Amino acid sequence: MKSTTVKTAVIALFASFFIMGCEDNHAEEAGERIDEAVTDVQNKVEDACEEVKEGVNAKETNC
């Protein structure tokens, strides 16, 4: 369920940045914002993965 929520949020974020970039002719800025948003999502997913691995006492906690 969380995975679906994250995917939906990312898609909505991409769509909103794309629309903003097209309207304002600032495609580069919109692209940078998308890159930052994707990086933030990737970091949150990695953090969640590491927390789960720590919770089950996995030998390798890096994701």
PyMOL CGO cylinders between C-alpha atoms (Angstrom):
from pymol import cmd
from pymol.cgo import CYLINDER

trace = [
    CYLINDER, 0.00, 0.00, 0.00, 2.80, 2.41, 0.84, 0.3, 1, 1, 1, 1, 1, 1,
    CYLINDER, 2.80, 2.41, 0.84, 4.51, 1.57, -2.43, 0.3, 1, 1, 1, 1, 1, 1,
    CYLINDER, 4.51, 1.57, -2.43, 1.39, 2.54, -4.36, 0.3, 1, 1, 1, 1, 1, 1,
    CYLINDER, 1.39, 2.54, -4.36, 1.13, 5.79, -2.42, 0.3, 1, 1, 1, 1, 1, 1,
    CYLINDER, 1.13, 5.79, -2.42, 4.76, 6.66, -3.11, 0.3, 1, 1, 1, 1, 1, 1,
    CYLINDER, 4.76, 6.66, -3.11, 4.36, 5.87, -6.81, 0.3, 1, 1, 1, 1, 1, 1,
    CYLINDER, 4.36, 5.87, -6.81, 1.24, 8.01, -7.03, 0.3, 1, 1, 1, 1, 1, 1,
    CYLINDER, 1.24, 8.01, -7.03, 2.97, 10.90, -5.27, 0.3, 1, 1, 1, 1, 1, 1,
    CYLINDER, 2.97, 10.90, -5.27, 5.98, 10.69, -7.58, 0.3, 1, 1, 1, 1, 1, 1,
    CYLINDER, 5.98, 10.69, -7.58, 3.80, 10.63, -10.69, 0.3, 1, 1, 1, 1, 1, 1,
    CYLINDER, 3.80, 10.63, -10.69, 1.80, 13.62, -9.45, 0.3, 1, 1, 1, 1, 1, 1,
    CYLINDER, 1.80, 13.62, -9.45, 5.02, 15.46, -8.66, 0.3, 1, 1, 1, 1, 1, 1,
    CYLINDER, 5.02, 15.46, -8.66, 6.43, 14.77, -12.14, 0.3, 1, 1, 1, 1, 1, 1,
    CYLINDER, 6.43, 14.77, -12.14, 3.21, 15.91, -13.76, 0.3, 1, 1, 1, 1, 1, 1,
    CYLINDER, 3.21, 15.91, -13.76, 3.04, 19.14, -11.78, 0.3, 1, 1, 1, 1, 1, 1,
    CYLINDER, 3.04, 19.14, -11.78, 6.67, 20.00, -12.47, 0.3, 1, 1, 1, 1, 1, 1,
    CYLINDER, 6.67, 20.00, -12.47, 6.24, 19.19, -16.15, 0.3, 1, 1, 1, 1, 1, 1,
    CYLINDER, 6.24, 19.19, -16.15, 3.22, 21.46, -16.40, 0.3, 1, 1, 1, 1, 1, 1,
    CYLINDER, 3.22, 21.46, -16.40, 5.00, 24.25, -14.51, 0.3, 1, 1, 1, 1, 1, 1,
    CYLINDER, 5.00, 24.25, -14.51, 8.02, 23.91, -16.76, 0.3, 1, 1, 1, 1, 1, 1,
    CYLINDER, 8.02, 23.91, -16.76, 5.96, 24.12, -19.92, 0.3, 1, 1, 1, 1, 1, 1,
    CYLINDER, 5.96, 24.12, -19.92, 3.93, 27.11, -18.80, 0.3, 1, 1, 1, 1, 1, 1,
    CYLINDER, 3.93, 27.11, -18.80, 6.85, 29.19, -17.58, 0.3, 1, 1, 1, 1, 1, 1,
    CYLINDER, 6.85, 29.19, -17.58, 9.42, 28.07, -20.15, 0.3, 1, 1, 1, 1, 1, 1,
    CYLINDER, 9.42, 28.07, -20.15, 11.74, 27.07, -17.34, 0.3, 1, 1, 1, 1, 1, 1,
    CYLINDER, 11.74, 27.07, -17.34, 12.25, 23.47, -18.36, 0.3, 1, 1, 1, 1, 1, 1,
    CYLINDER, 12.25, 23.47, -18.36, 15.73, 23.32, -16.87, 0.3, 1, 1, 1, 1, 1, 1,
    CYLINDER, 15.73, 23.32, -16.87, 14.51, 24.46, -13.46, 0.3, 1, 1, 1, 1, 1, 1,
    CYLINDER, 14.51, 24.46, -13.46, 11.63, 22.00, -13.60, 0.3, 1, 1, 1, 1, 1, 1,
    CYLINDER, 11.63, 22.00, -13.60, 14.08, 19.23, -14.49, 0.3, 1, 1, 1, 1, 1, 1,
    CYLINDER, 14.08, 19.23, -14.49, 16.27, 20.12, -11.54, 0.3, 1, 1, 1, 1, 1, 1,
    CYLINDER, 16.27, 20.12, -11.54, 13.26, 20.06, -9.23, 0.3, 1, 1, 1, 1, 1, 1,
    CYLINDER, 13.26, 20.06, -9.23, 12.28, 16.65, -10.58, 0.3, 1, 1, 1, 1, 1, 1,
    CYLINDER, 12.28, 16.65, -10.58, 15.82, 15.37, -10.01, 0.3, 1, 1, 1, 1, 1, 1,
    CYLINDER, 15.82, 15.37, -10.01, 15.73, 16.65, -6.42, 0.3, 1, 1, 1, 1, 1, 1,
    CYLINDER, 15.73, 16.65, -6.42, 12.32, 15.09, -5.81, 0.3, 1, 1, 1, 1, 1, 1,
    CYLINDER, 12.32, 15.09, -5.81, 13.45, 11.73, -7.20, 0.3, 1, 1, 1, 1, 1, 1,
    CYLINDER, 13.45, 11.73, -7.20, 16.59, 11.84, -5.05, 0.3, 1, 1, 1, 1, 1, 1,
    CYLINDER, 16.59, 11.84, -5.05, 14.49, 12.61, -1.97, 0.3, 1, 1, 1, 1, 1, 1,
    CYLINDER, 14.49, 12.61, -1.97, 12.16, 9.68, -2.70, 0.3, 1, 1, 1, 1, 1, 1,
    CYLINDER, 12.16, 9.68, -2.70, 15.11, 7.35, -3.30, 0.3, 1, 1, 1, 1, 1, 1,
    CYLINDER, 15.11, 7.35, -3.30, 16.68, 8.40, 0.01, 0.3, 1, 1, 1, 1, 1, 1,
    CYLINDER, 16.68, 8.40, 0.01, 13.43, 7.83, 1.90, 0.3, 1, 1, 1, 1, 1, 1,
    CYLINDER, 13.43, 7.83, 1.90, 12.99, 4.39, 0.35, 0.3, 1, 1, 1, 1, 1, 1,
    CYLINDER, 12.99, 4.39, 0.35, 16.57, 3.48, 1.23, 0.3, 1, 1, 1, 1, 1, 1,
    CYLINDER, 16.57, 3.48, 1.23, 16.10, 4.72, 4.81, 0.3, 1, 1, 1, 1, 1, 1,
    CYLINDER, 16.10, 4.72, 4.81, 12.91, 2.69, 5.17, 0.3, 1, 1, 1, 1, 1, 1,
    CYLINDER, 12.91, 2.69, 5.17, 14.66, -0.40, 3.79, 0.3, 1, 1, 1, 1, 1, 1,
    CYLINDER, 14.66, -0.40, 3.79, 17.52, 0.00, 6.25, 0.3, 1, 1, 1, 1, 1, 1,
    CYLINDER, 17.52, 0.00, 6.25, 15.08, 0.41, 9.16, 0.3, 1, 1, 1, 1, 1, 1,
    CYLINDER, 15.08, 0.41, 9.16, 13.30, -2.80, 8.19, 0.3, 1, 1, 1, 1, 1, 1,
    CYLINDER, 13.30, -2.80, 8.19, 16.57, -4.70, 7.92, 0.3, 1, 1, 1, 1, 1, 1,
    CYLINDER, 16.57, -4.70, 7.92, 17.66, -3.38, 11.32, 0.3, 1, 1, 1, 1, 1, 1,
    CYLINDER, 17.66, -3.38, 11.32, 14.28, -4.37, 12.76, 0.3, 1, 1, 1, 1, 1, 1,
    CYLINDER, 14.28, -4.37, 12.76, 14.71, -7.99, 11.69, 0.3, 1, 1, 1, 1, 1, 1,
    CYLINDER, 14.71, -7.99, 11.69, 18.38, -8.03, 12.75, 0.3, 1, 1, 1, 1, 1, 1,
    CYLINDER, 18.38, -8.03, 12.75, 19.69, -8.66, 9.25, 0.3, 1, 1, 1, 1, 1, 1,
    CYLINDER, 19.69, -8.66, 9.25, 23.45, -9.10, 8.95, 0.3, 1, 1, 1, 1, 1, 1,
    CYLINDER, 23.45, -9.10, 8.95, 23.62, -6.62, 6.06, 0.3, 1, 1, 1, 1, 1, 1,
    CYLINDER, 23.62, -6.62, 6.06, 21.69, -3.42, 6.84, 0.3, 1, 1, 1, 1, 1, 1,
    CYLINDER, 21.69, -3.42, 6.84, 22.60, -1.51, 3.69, 0.3, 1, 1, 1, 1, 1, 1,
    CYLINDER, 22.60, -1.51, 3.69, 20.11, -1.47, 0.85, 0.3, 1, 1, 1, 1, 1, 1,
]
cmd.load_cgo(trace, "trace")
